[in-house]
Amino acid sequence: MAIYIVLLGPPGVGKGTQAKILAESTELVHISSGDLFRENIGNQTELGKLAKSYMDKGELVPDDVTIAMIRDRIFRPDCKTGAILDGFPRTPPQADELEKMLAEFGGQVDTVLYITAAESILIERTSGRWSCRAQGHIYHQEFNMPKQAGICDYDGSELYHRDDDTAETVAIRIGVYLEQTMPLVEYYRKRGKLVEVNGAQGVEQVTKDLLTALKK
């Protein structure tokens, strides 16, 4: 039986890190909406070109384009046992479309893991974050330093500090995320699928709590 997990969490809570760890632990495919966009745009697929046309104008990519990318990914053979969805859905209408999509082959969202932390912790974590230019591996100036300063351990590319990772910008991003996501949190809470996990803990403890929640 296929298992589909939705992972939710504000900027800086460690969602991307946990998604990769969970994917390895559960042997499920990690589907990141951000990665999908980059893949489609980089490969110049029709969906990628369409998405880029909106992004170049500074407009939000319409739901139907995002949903089409997710649909294409979920229907690939490596997702037949399930997937961990990271960055999608973002709204109740997208969640409805996801349920319809999964129902086509007898699937459904089984569990929604919501990683939370206080805003002050999120700002501290995100403003100290560095990303690698090649594949987006994440480091932190206090919690996760690379072996060689300024160089990614995995691919040797340069590390850089994103323009939107300043404390002021992060606070705005967190506010926007919570405003947009709370309806989705309530959507899944009412359906009895939401499990909250304290993301203020260390990475290993958060992972342990997430895996415990999945076993239940």
PyMOL commands that set and color helices and strands:
alter all, ss='L'
color gray80, all
select helices_A, chain A and resi 15-26+33-42+46-56+63-74+77-79+92-103+119-127+163-165+167-190+203-215
alter helices_A, ss='H'
color red, helices_A
select strands_A, chain A and resi 3-8+29-32+82-86+109-116+129-132+138-140+159-160+194-198
alter strands_A, ss='S'
color yellow, strands_A
deselect
rebuild
show_as cartoon
